[in-house]
Amino acid sequence: MAGVDYLERIPNNVNLRDDRRLLRALEEWQPRFLDWWKEMGPEGFQANEVYLRTAISVDRDGWAQFGYVKMPDYRWGIFLAEPEADRRIAFGDHLGKPAWPEVPGEYRGVLRRLIVTQGDTEPASVEQQRHLGRTCPSLYDLRNLFQVNVEEGRHLWAMVYLLHAYFGRDGREEAEALLQRRSGDHDKPRILGAFNERTPDWLSFFMFCFFTDRDGKYQLASLQESGLDPLSRTCRFMLTEEAHHMFVGEMGVGRIVQKSCELMRQHRSDDVRCYGGIDLPTMQRYINFHYSVSLDLFGSEVSTNAANAFTMGLKGRFEETKKDDDHRLADATYPVTCLEGDRIATRDVPALTALNERLRDDYIADCQRGIDRWNRTIKEHGIDVELRLPHRGFHRAIGSFGEARISPDGRVITEAEWDARRREWLPTPEDAQFVATLMRPAVEPGRFAGWIAPPARGINGLPLDHEYVRLTRKEG
């Protein structure tokens, strides 16, 4: 797309105008990205104007500009957080040395793999969610879906910028491959399993935002500690947008819980399905599924790859600089929960190889805080039910618990008991079919579907009945 003014169309703080090589590479990539967006982005709403937040700079006033825009015209920017003066590497063998402005040659392959794996998740979630617009529970929620989608697209741009700017031909080829893989495709699937799962309904979408995007938070927070300064600064800015995705998930699930509780009290019945609500046991099964699939994203409990990335100074721990230790971990240990034969045990392993598990522990504690908030809503309605996170070994496909039969309460069980109770613990085809019957669009301003409560407030100070998506023009 020659002749594009990238300072206007692609706001950035990486000096694109003066970097002719990088500019040419992005000029070649841009039209292919737009082709991908139009093919795999939100289906049926490409021509509609959406009230979106757009980042045009990294300062407080610039990264949250609100206004109507058609999604293909969204200004996907390239932003790095402001540099820290004399930034030093905070962990590993290079502890205390200046952060790297360029990719160290000896770490080129590992860094590229880290960036590609993170970058692959961004378009994947857009692909998983592309059909949801047609069944939106409100214009408010429709706009939030599209906000998440365009920001995932911007995060793809962020990773592609790093590949183009710092990895030469290999980076350009990887950037192309990011547009060629497809979520759930048999021949060219996305790299991580959770990003090949279907997101068929809005309950699944909210669960995905709460659980799977929360994994993204912890992966980005670890990468922002990287000794490669451009990667660190890129991830720091991405985290400001990722917070909104988790908000959408937590508030979405919370509003469903609230509506279900209201229906339970109104009709004095635990079974609210006949009243158009989603019952709490179904909510629990969806929690069990999305949480367990997201736990796998952290990898094996014991990992030499994670240890090597830490030692090399490429990927740190969550809030690395706040840890009160030597930041080298050469002689440290960390407790890991694992399966030993037919029992679950906890054993101390070298902390360097347990970095995945430590990050998973931070994630689990964060998820529990959200569960606690949903349970407060249930308790406020006088209902004696409590949602729970299942045991970390439940329904796992990776690591010590991969393919093991663990109950939600943490018992090692037989294949026969698993088969007998699986439908009690995980969403069933009947659950999916029922939820699908609720997915009827509510598109009048201020109207909300009967299975979800309205939010407490609108977006950017606007009322709930604002026309957050203008539906006067719709694609066929």
N, C-alpha and C positions, 0 to 999 in steps of 0.2 A: 504494500500500500504506500507507494512513493508519494512524497509531498505531504504526509501527515505531520502536523505541528505537534510534536510530542509534549512540548511544554503545555499546550492547550488541551489536547485530547488525552494525554497520559500525564497527569501532574506527577512530578517526581522531585526528589532532592538528591539525585545521583548523577547530575550533570550530563544528562543524555545528549543534549544539543552539541556538546563539544567532544563526545566520544563517538566518532563516525563509525568505527567498527561495530560497536554495540548497537548503535542506532540502526545500521543496515540489518543486523541480525534480527532485531525486534520488528523491523518493518516487514521482514519475510515471515515472521512468526505470527504477527498480529492478524492477518486475514484468515489464517488457519484456525486461530483461536476463535474468531468470530464465527467461522463455519461450524466449529464444534459447539459453540454456545447455541447457535440457532438450531442445530440438529439435536443436541442433548440437554439444553437448558430447559427452563420452565415451559411446558407444552401448553400452547393456546393463549399465551399472554405476552408474546414478544412485542406486540404493537400497542399495548396498554401503558398509560402513564402511571407510575408508581411513586408514592411519596417516600423517597429513599434518603438515607444518610450517606454522604459521599465524603471521602477523605481527599482534601486538596493540599494539605501540608501536615506536618507532625505536631505543630503547636496546638494548644488546647482549643483555640478558636477555629483552626483550619481543618481539623480532621473529622469534624462532625457538621458538615454543611447539609441542611435539609432542603429538599425541593422535589418537584415532579420530574421524572425522567423515564424514558423507555429503556428497558434493560439492555438491549443491544447498544444503546448510546451511553451507557454508564461509563464514567471516567475511571477505569481501572488504573490506579496509580501505583507507582513504585516508591516505597518509602523506607528509609532506615531511620531508627530513632537517633536523636542527637548524640554525637560522639561524647564519650567520657574522656576527659583530659587524662593522659598518661595511664590509660587502662591497662591492667596487668592480668595475666592468666591466674585464676584463683584456685587451681587444683592440678593434680597430676604431676608428671615429671617436669613440666615447664612452669611449675608454681612460681609466681613472682616475676616472671619474664614478661616483656611487653607483648600485648596481644598482637596477632598477625594481621596486617592489612591485606595480605595476599595469601593464597593457599600454599602451605608448605608442600614441596614436591613429594616428600615421603608419605604424606597423609592424603594425597590427592584422591585415591580410590575410595578410602573409607569415608571421607567427607562427601564425595559425590553420591555414594550410596545413602548416606543419612539424608541428604537434601532431596534426592529422588523419592525415597520412601515417604518423607513428609509431603513432598509436592504431589505425590500420587493420590493422597487422601482427599485433596481439595476438589478436583473435578469429580472424583468418585461420588462424593456426597451430593453434588448437584445432580448427577445422573440418577442416583437413588431416589431423589425427591421430585423428579421432573413432572410427574403426573399429579401431584398433590393439589395443585391449584384448582382443579376442577371440582374438588370436594371440600373447599375451605369452610370452616365453621363461622367465619366472619371476615369482613374486609380488613379488620385489625390484624387477624392472624395471617391472612393472605399476604399482607404487606410484610409481616415479620418473616414469613417463609422466603419471600423474594429478597429481603435484606440479607438474610443468611446466605442465600444463593449467590448474590453478587459479591459478597465479601469472601466467600469461598473462591470465587473466580479471581478476586484481587490477591488472595493468598497464593493461588497458582501463579499469578504474575510475579509475586515476590520470589518464589522459588525458581521460576524460569529466569528471572533477572540474574540470580546468583549463578545458575548454570551457564548462561550466555557470557556473563562478565568474567567468570573466573575459571572455566573449564574447557574453553576452546571448542574444537570439533566434537569431542566427547560430550560436552555439555549441550551443544546444539542438537546432537542426536538424541540425547535423553529428553530434551525439551519437546522434540517431535513425538517421542514415544508416549509422553504424558497425555497427548491428545489422541493417541491411537488405541490405548487400552480402554476398556469399557467395563463398568460395574456389572458383575454377574455374567460376563461373556465367557462362553466355554473355551474359546481359543485364546483370547487376550483379556483375561480377567485383571482386575486391580490387584496390587501387590499383597495387601492385607485382607484377611478373610472377612472381617466385619464390614468392609467396604464393598463386598460382593453380595451382602444380604439385601433382600427386598425391603423397601419402606412403603408398604401398600396403603397405609392409612395414617391419620393424624395422631392417633395414640402412639403409633410406632415412631412417627417424626419427633414428637415431644420427648419420648424416651431416648431416641438417638441423640438429640441435642443435649439432654441431661447427661447421659452416660458416655456416649462415644465422643462427643465434642469435648467432654471433660478430660478424656484421655489426651485429646489434642492439646489441651491447656498444659498438661504435665510434660508432654513431649516438647512443646515449644519452650516451656520454662527451663527445661534441661538444656535445650539447644541455645537458649539465650546466654548461657554461661560459657559458651564455646570460646576457645582461644582465637578462632577466626572471627575477627571483629565485624566484618560485613554480615555474617550469619547471625551473630549475636544481636546486632542492631536491628536486623530485619525481623527476627522473632520477637524482640521487645515490642515493636510496633504492632505486629500481628496479634499479640496478646490483648491489646486494647480493644480490638474488634471481637476476638474470641469470647470475651466476657458476655457480649450480647447474645451469642448463640446459646450459651449455657443458661442465661436468663430466660430465653424463649422456652427452653426445655423445662426448667424448674417451675416457672410460672404456668406453663401449659399443663403439666401433670398436676400441679397444685390446684388449678382451676377445675380440672376434671374431678379430682378428689372432692373439692368443695361442692360441686354440683351433685355428685353421687350422694354425699352426706345429706344435702338438702332434700333430695328425693327420698332417702331412707327415712328421714324424720317426718316428711310430709305424708308418706304413705305407710309408715310404721312397718316397713318391710326391709329385710336385708337384700332381697332380690329386686333390683331396680331395672332390670332389663326390660320388663314389660311396661315400664314407664319412660323408656327412652334414655336410660342412663347406663353407664358402664360400672358394673358391680366391682367391689373391692377385691374379691378373689381373682377376677380377671386382671385387674391392675397388678396384683402380686405376681401373677404368671408372666406378665409382660416385663415387670421389673427383673424377675429371675432370668429371663432370656437376654435382655439387652445388657444387663450388668455382667453376666457371665461371658458373653461374647466380647465385651469391651475389656474385661480382665485379660483376655488372651493377647490383646494388642501390646501389652508390656513385655511379652516374650517369656522365655524360660526363667525359672526362679534363680538358677545358677547359670551365668553366661560369661564366657571368656570374651565374646565380642563387646559386651558392655564394659567389661574390665579394661579392655584395650582402648576403647574410645575415651574412657576416663583418664587412663594413664597418659594417653597422647595429648590430653587437653582439648578434646573435640566436643565432648558432651558431658556436662556436669550433673550434679544432683539438683533436685528441686530446692531453690533458695540456698544454693551452695555457700554463698558468702556468710550466711547466718549460722552455718554449722560450726559447732564448737569442737573441732578436732584438727588434725594436722593437714587435712585436705589431700593426703597422699594415700592413706588407708593401707599401707604396706603390711602392717601387723594387726590391723583391726579385724574384728569379726562382727557378724550380724545374724540375728536369729531368722531362720527360714522355715516356713511351714511346708511340709512335703509329705508325700505318701511313701511309707516304708512297709512293703509287703501288704498286709491287710489292715494296717492302722495308720492314722494320721499322727505325725510327730513334728516336733520343732527341734531343729538342731542348729548350732552355730557353724557358719561357714565363713571363709574369708570375705570380708566386706567388699572387696573389689569385685568379686564374682557375683555378689548378691545385690548389685545396684538396681537391676530390674525389679527385684522384690521390694527393695526399699521405696522405689518410686511407686510401685503398686500399693504399698502400705499408705503412702501419702494420699493417693487417689481414693482408696477405700475410706479413709477418715473423712475426706471431703464429701464423698457420696453420702456417707452416714448423716452429715449435717443437713443435707437436703431431705433425706428420709425423715429425720426428726421434725423438720418444718411441716412436712405433709401430715405426720402423725399428730402434731399439735392441732391442725385443722380438724382432724377426725375427733380428737378429744374434746375440742370446743363444741362440737355438735352432740356430745354425750354418748358417743358410740364406742363400744368396747371392742375395737379392732385395732391391730397395729401392723403396719407394713414393715417388712424386714428385708435387709440384704441377705441373700443366701450365703452359705459358706463359700469361701474363695475356691474351693475344689469342685463346687457343683457345676456340671455341664461344661467342663473345660475341654479344649482340644489341643492345648499346647502346654508343655512343661511337665512337671511331676504328676499333675492330675490329668494330663491328657488322656482322654478315653476312659478314665476311671469312673466308677459308679459311686458318686458321693451324693447323699441326700442334702436338701437345703439346710438342714440343721447340723450337718457335718458328720454324718455316720457313713462308714464304708458299708455299702449294701450289695446284695447279690444282683445278678442280671435279672433274675425273676422279679425281685421287688422293684427294680428300676422300671421294667416293662409294665408292671402293674400300676405304678403310681406316676409315671411320666406325665400323663394327662392332667394330673392334679397339680403338677409343678411347672409345666411349660405350656405356652399357648397352644391350643388345639385348632384343628381346621374349623371346628364349630365356633371357637372364639373369633377367629379371623373372619368367618362368614358373618357372625353377628355384628362385629365392629364395622364391617363393610356396609351393613344395612343402615348404619347411623350416618354414614359419610355422604350426606346430602348438602349441597352448597347453601350457605346463607350469605347472600351478597348485597342485601339492602343495608345502607349505612346505619350502624347502630344495632343491627340484629345479630344475635348469636345463636348457634345451634343449641338444641335442647340438652345435649350431653356435656356441655362445658359452660362454666360460669364466666360472666364478663370479667375483664381485669379491673383492678382498682382505679386505673387512670389510663388516659390515652398516650399517644406518642408525642414527644416534644411539646408538651403542654396543650395539645389539641384535644377536643372532646372525643368520646368514644364513637359518636355518630358521624365523625368526619369521614369523607370519602377518600380513604387511604389508597385505594386503587380505583382509577377511573375506568369503568367497564364499557364506556360508550363505543369503543373500538375493540372488537375481538376478532382474533384470527379464527378462520373456519375450522 
